[in-house]
Amino acid sequence: MHVIAFDGELVMKKIMSSKNSKRAQSLKVDVEATKTLKTVGDQEAFYFYEAVGKSTGEKARNLSDFLERVKTAKSDSLVFHLQRGDFQNWVEKILGDSKLAKKLGRLSPSNCDDARMSICKTVENRIKELQESPAAILADESSAVLQPCS
């Protein structure tokens, strides 16, 4: 199997042999979606705080977890993290999604309810966008399995 990176996509080419002929198959997998939608370990998880040293006890290990925690997090926690740029930094540095990070960085923490709604809408839209990208394909010599990138 040959693997070639091109414009943010992973292109896998597998040469399959049949009796006297060879045919090439090209499969595209969106690397950005695969990386951004991954689940990270506890050390890379996002931990929610209300203030420095005051943990809420909530954490998110992937973008879907993050969205669910934002929906129920205390307003003080959301404002705290927005003011510090914590959401933006985690999404960019840990999940590797600079596009979502920029959008989160532009959100204003002025009104708590608006902040929650803006964060949720921004993350929901990005998850939807990433889930609509190509699927991952797991292949060996005799079979291939199509797996959605989610």
Helices and strands as residue ranges (DSSP letters): E 2-6, E 9-18, E 21-30, H 31-36, E 46-51, E 54-60, H 63-72, H 75-84, H 86-93, H 98-105, H 112-131, E 136-139, E 144-147
